């Protein structure tokens, strides 16, 4: 009864209503993205699809690296400034961080476009990869601007619109962009469609941010306000970099290398067909993690306010209750992928059905992300980025060892085991760090074995 009262408390109920709308939009976006992947795989087949997914993995790794960890820093400081209605600081944060990320993205995108042919021939021994890679290389800039626009919207409690920008618009436009290529469709056409959709989505995200920020300023919501006459209106650049650096390391590892490195390494040792099957299985298994990634930012502003008020034990309890509800919502999807993996993959074409074992293993790894809840966001919002970084480094070591040992002899199955193993480590390693930081166990179930204590 005590747990039920906590879950149905007024604050949590309000947050879960918001989380439900965000999750609904995330599911719609994931469904549309799934349709795009389905169309690409179904139309191209495993070999040409393999080129597209391999190019996508390279672009995703480099785009995340180009963000320099500023996505989490922007969410943290912008949420705090929004909570105290510090308008000048909000503008400064947006202007500074978007400029830095845009510049770094342009440099990396230019280098990738120029080096696409050597990478395709010398690194992967797949000359047909060069075309899709050069076109998708341009998406490094646009993908990062989309992510920053969505992050800015999340910071002012516009999570639903942020999810619309980050998850729905781009895949929808990508599907529409496929239409002109319907009679001459290959991996290059898929890459061009993806790039054009990303570019248009950037403009949409900027328009949404301007509209919502204007409404935020006009609302003049009641709450504590900073006395800007007595405090510096700007945050020092070195302070932002100090926060972003450990987040950059952890984001490159957790958002780029851990999810995409298995496919990248598989592309070096296996043929394009096996890469295509693994790429499709990965996209399907990621539907599980989508539930948590879609709503993980919903409690972030509240975490920031609790941290500001010194209520770290409240952060842990809120994280635990939040994870319980999301896990219950995700369980049916996991069961379908676990027990009907061959049928699900067969929808993409008969040659994909051979990857059923790969999908099952990947689904198990993704489910652990949901089980632990928003632990990573707890560490970011409480200023424990270094703990998150250290956990990420351990996970990368586990992944690297498993990939080296398992991919050459076992191919896609070995890559799946390596990916799932590292995901499990990534999910659970930050838990004890969050327990020490909050003074209460943030993971449901485990709190029965760990008593509350004074936070560190």
C-alpha positions, -999 to +999 in steps of 0.1 A: +000+000+000+029+023+008+043+018-027+009+023-043+005+056-024+039+068-036+031+059-072-003+076-071+009+107-054-001+140-069+033+150-082+040+116-097+006+114-112+010+147-130+044+136-143+031+103-155+003+120-174+030+141-191+052+110-195+022+091-211+018+118-238+056+118-244+056+080-246+027+080-270+045+104-293+077+084-289+059+052-298+044+069-329+079+081-339+094+047-333+066+032-354+073+056-382+110+050-380+103+013-380+083+017-412+112+036-428+136+008-418+111-018-430+108-001-464+145+002-468+152-034-458+123-048-477+131-029-509+169-032-508+173-066-494+200-077-469+230-067-490+221-031-500+204-027-467+237-036-451+254-007-468+228+017-456+228+006-420+266+005-420+267+041-433+241+051-406+262+036-378+293+056-389+272+088-391+256+082-357+289+076-340+305+108-354+274+130-348+273+120-312+311+127-309+305+161-325+281+171-298+310+172-273+287+162-244+269+195-245+234+180-249+233+169-212+250+201-201+224+222-220+195+203-204+210+206-169+218+243-169+189+254-191+164+235-168+179+254-138+177+287-155+141+281-166+131+271-130+143+305-118+131+324-149+166+336-157+159+347-193+193+362-200+211+331-189+188+309-210+196+329-241+233+328-234+233+290-229+214+284-262+236+308-281+269+295-268+262+257-269+246+257-303+275+276-318+301+253-304+282+221-315+274+235-350+311+243-356+324+209-344+297+192-365+306+211-396+343+201-393+335+164-388+309+163-416+333+179-440+360+154-431+336+124-435+324+135-469+359+139-482+371+106-467+340+085-476+357+067-505+389+058-487+369+046-457+347+024-478+376+008-497+404+006-472+386+002-439+356-019-448+366-033-482+331-023-495+334+002-524+296+004-527+295+020-493+311+052-505+280+068-521+256+064-491+284+074-467+292+106-484+256+117-486+248+107-451+279+124-438+261+157-443+236+146-417+261+150-389+253+187-387+215+184-391+211+155-366+229+175-340+208+206-345+177+184-342+189+170-309+198+204-295+164+218-305+146+189-288+168+193-256+160+230-254+123+223-256+126+196-229+143+222-206+112+244-206+088+214-200+078+210-236+086+173-237+058+164-261+069+189-287+105+180-281+096+143-288+077+154-319+108+172-332+132+145-322+113+113-331+084+119-354+091+146-380+124+133-394+114+097-401+081+109-415+098+132-440+123+104-448+095+081-459+080+109-480+115+116-495+116+079-507+087+085-531+108+102-559+132+072-559+106+044-559+116+033-594+153+036-589+158+027-553+191+017-538+212+024-507+223+058-522+186+068-526+179+058-490+209+079-478+197+110-498+162+106-484+175+104-449+197+135-453+170+157-469+145+148-441+171+157-414+177+191-431+140+200-432+135+188-396+162+213-384+141+242-396+110+228-380+127+224-347+140+260-347+105+273-354+090+252-326+117+265-302+111+301-310+074+298-306+076+279-273+103+301-258+083+332-266+053+316-249+074+306-219+086+342-215+051+356-219+036+332-193+056+346-164+049+315-143+050+320-105+081+306-088+114+315-074+132+341-095+169+348-094+179+384-086+199+390-118+212+423-105+231+404-078+243+375-099+263+370-131+239+366-160+263+343-179+279+310-170+316+308-177+326+288-208+351+267-188+322+258-164+302+245-194+332+225-207+339+211-173+304+197-171+304+186-208+337+167-209+327+138-187+293+138-204+310+137-238+330+107-229+300+088-215+277+099-244+303+088-270+305+055-253+269+049-244+251+066-273+277+060-301+301+032-294+280+008-273+250+008-297+268+012-330+303-003-326+290-039-329+276-032-364+307-013-373+331-041-363+308-067-379+311-047-411+348-052-411+346-090-407+313-100-423+297-096-457+270-070-463+241-095-460+251-104-424+255-067-417+220-060-430+204-088-409+222-075-378+212-039-386+175-048-389+176-069-357+192-040-339+166-015-351+138-039-339+154-046-305+158-009-299+121-006-298+124-017-262+149+009-252+128+035-270+103+035-241+129+046-216+147+070-239+114+086-248+104+095-212+137+096-194+139+134-198+104+139-183+116+138-147+148+157-155+136+192-147+121+179-114+154+161-106+171+194-112+148+213-088+151+185-062+189+187-064+187+225-060+166+221-029+188+193-015+162+166-017+183+138-031+164+110-014+133+123-031+152+119-064+159+083-057+123+075-047+109+093-078+133+074-101+122+041-086+085+047-090+090+061-125+109+029-135+082+006-122+055+021-144+077+022-175+088-014-171+052-025-169+044-007-201+074-022-219+070-058-208+045-069-236+068-056-263+097-076-249+077-108-247+067-105-284+102-100-295+115-128-273+089-155-283+081-144-319+115-132-331+116-153-362+081-141-373+090-104-366+122-106-387+104-125-414+083-094-421+113-078-436+119-107-459+127-144-457+165-139-456+162-118-424+144-146-405+177-164-399+186-137-374+160-148-348+187-157-322+204-124-327+171-105-321+164-125-289+198-117-274+196-080-283+161-077-268+173-091-235+201-065-233+177-036-242+152-047-215+178-041-188+178-004-197+142-002-188+146-022-156+170+003-140+149+033-149+163+069-153+194+062-132+217+079-158+196+110-157+198+110-119+236+111-121+236+139-147+211+161-127+230+156-094+263+165-109+279+130-109+290+130-145+324+116-136+308+085-121+288+081-152+319+084-173+338+058-153+309+033-156+308+040-194+346+033-197+342-001-180+313-009-203+334+000-234+362-023-222+337-052-218+323-045-253+357-043-269+369-076-254+337-094-264+337-081-299+373-091-305+367-125-291+333-133-306+328-115-339+355-131-360+343-167-352+306-162-347+297-132-369+263-115-362+256-138-332+289-129-316+282-092-322+248-096-305+262-113-274+288-086-271+262-058-275+238-074-250+266-081-225+279-045-226+243-031-224+237-051-192+269-037-177+260-002-188+226-004-172+236-018-138+270-003-132+257+033-124+232+019-099+256+018-068+269+053-078+233+067-078+226+049-045+256+066-028+246+100-044+209+099-034+210+079-002+182+057-015+182+029-041+168+043-073+160+009-089+127-009-081+130-042-064+166-036-052+154-011-027+142-040-005+178-049+000+193-014+005+183+008+034+181+046+031+212+065+042+226+100+042+235+110+006+272+117-002 
